[in-house]
Amino acid sequence: MKKIRNIFIVLAVILSNLMCAVVGYQYAVMQRGIGDSAPAGIAFIYAVPYVAGIAVCAILAIRFHTK
């Protein structure tokens, strides 16, 4: 079970790095966009699915650690 726990920990770390890249890119694109109807802060909505995935990975890693 330790191997499965480590896989979920690594997956959570990869998701967090990917989330930072995606949100940063979308923020920069929206910041430079001329005539956009939404403010650049809306780019942070892209983080919601990543945060949910990180939470699921963390919960599964804790669950597999206790077994």
NUDO-325721 format. One record per residue (C-alpha): residue number from 0; residue in one letter; x, y, z. Coordinates in nm, 4 decimals, always signed. Each point is the difference from the previous one (the first is absolute). Example, Ala and Ser with C-alpha at 12.3 -4.5 7.8 and 13.67 -1.06 7.14 Angstrom:
! NUDO-325721
num	residu	xx	yy	zz
0	A	+1.2300	-0.4500	+0.7800
1	S	+0.1370	+0.3440	-0.0660
//
This chain:
! NUDO-325721
num	residu	xx	yy	zz
0	M	+0.0000	+0.0000	+0.0000
1	K	+0.2970	+0.2291	+0.0478
2	K	+0.0629	-0.0043	-0.3758
3	I	-0.3566	+0.1097	-0.0745
4	R	+0.0260	+0.2747	+0.2632
5	N	+0.3177	+0.1304	-0.1609
6	I	-0.1661	+0.0030	-0.3415
7	F	-0.2829	+0.2181	+0.1314
8	I	+0.2459	+0.2340	+0.1727
9	V	+0.1983	+0.0427	-0.3218
10	L	-0.3217	+0.0520	-0.1958
11	A	-0.1098	+0.2729	+0.2441
12	V	+0.3342	+0.1783	-0.0385
13	I	-0.0173	-0.0206	-0.3797
14	L	-0.3567	+0.1342	+0.0054
15	S	+0.1020	+0.2935	+0.2189
16	N	+0.2843	+0.0931	-0.2347
17	L	-0.2257	-0.0341	-0.3022
18	M	-0.2634	+0.2136	+0.1708
19	C	+0.2518	+0.2792	+0.0570
20	A	+0.1071	-0.0098	-0.3637
21	V	-0.3537	+0.0023	-0.1395
22	V	-0.1305	+0.2726	+0.2286
23	G	+0.3091	+0.2151	-0.0561
24	Y	-0.0259	-0.0344	-0.3763
25	Q	-0.3725	+0.0745	-0.0069
26	Y	+0.0493	+0.3000	+0.2287
27	A	+0.2694	+0.1394	-0.2294
28	V	-0.2146	-0.0572	-0.3088
29	M	-0.2976	+0.1716	+0.1603
30	Q	+0.2202	+0.2840	+0.1260
31	R	+0.1227	+0.0715	-0.3527
32	G	-0.3364	-0.0514	-0.1657
33	I	-0.1388	+0.3177	-0.1459
34	G	-0.3742	+0.0249	+0.0048
35	D	-0.0587	-0.2987	+0.2270
36	S	-0.3272	+0.0217	+0.1834
37	A	+0.1279	-0.1823	+0.3106
38	P	+0.2700	+0.1221	+0.2390
39	A	+0.3288	-0.1900	+0.0212
40	G	-0.0865	-0.1303	+0.3478
41	I	-0.2482	-0.2388	-0.1577
42	A	+0.3005	-0.2101	-0.1045
43	F	+0.0114	-0.1345	+0.3549
44	I	-0.3183	-0.1955	-0.0710
45	Y	+0.2214	-0.2346	-0.2029
46	A	+0.1522	-0.1107	+0.3329
47	V	-0.3236	-0.1523	+0.1326
48	P	+0.0214	-0.3408	-0.1760
49	Y	+0.3685	-0.0290	+0.0870
50	V	-0.0669	+0.0726	+0.3677
51	A	-0.2703	-0.2664	+0.0010
52	G	+0.2389	-0.2512	-0.1578
53	I	+0.2749	+0.0845	+0.2476
54	A	-0.2436	-0.0451	+0.2883
55	V	-0.1121	-0.3399	-0.1311
56	C	+0.3618	-0.1124	-0.0421
57	A	+0.0862	+0.1160	+0.3517
58	I	-0.3003	-0.1799	+0.1504
59	L	+0.0850	-0.3212	-0.1855
60	A	+0.3656	+0.0239	+0.1041
61	I	-0.1050	+0.0340	+0.3651
62	R	-0.2440	-0.2858	-0.0341
63	F	+0.2591	-0.2322	-0.1535
64	H	+0.2546	+0.1043	+0.2629
65	T	-0.2191	-0.1214	+0.2846
66	K	-0.0509	-0.3474	-0.1454
//
